[in-house]
Amino acid sequence: MSRLANTIAIMRMGLTNKKQIVKVPVNKRVIQVLNKFQQRGLINGYTYYHSATGGTAKIYLKYDDNMDSIITYMKVLPESFRARWHYRYKRLKNIFVTGGLDVLLTTDKGYLFCSEIIPSPLKIGGKGVLIISIY
């Protein structure tokens, strides 16, 4: 299991169990994804700790007033799927304009959500990394 998939699994378990903070091992890729989550308002933030054995992050999960998670679904796309599928801008525009569903893409501009690409003047596509549903 990749570090990103492990991080998402730990976050899902934390959200299910109504935890405020989860602790995960991280690498550069996971930090970049956590930055996107924080910019998007999907988490309250994270704290990174570097040690000789590797990096660790405490992720501060976000809930609404009723302690319901604002993230209803998260899934990392398998490596085999990412290797085969590149989403062009026109396809993104047609598929991911539906409410609530978003895909995190890896692009030449870094990690971007489809909801960031579609309204922007950037006409770029990318490979899907993560599917997320927000209420």
Buried (B, 14 or more C-beta within 10 A) or exposed (E): EEBBBBBBBBBBEBBEEEBEEBBBBBEEBBBBBBEBBBEBEBBBEBEEEEEEEEBBBBBBBBBEEEEEBBBEEBEBBEEEEBEEEEBEBEEBBEEBEEEEBBBBBBBEEEBBBBBBBBEEEBEBBBBBBBBBEBE
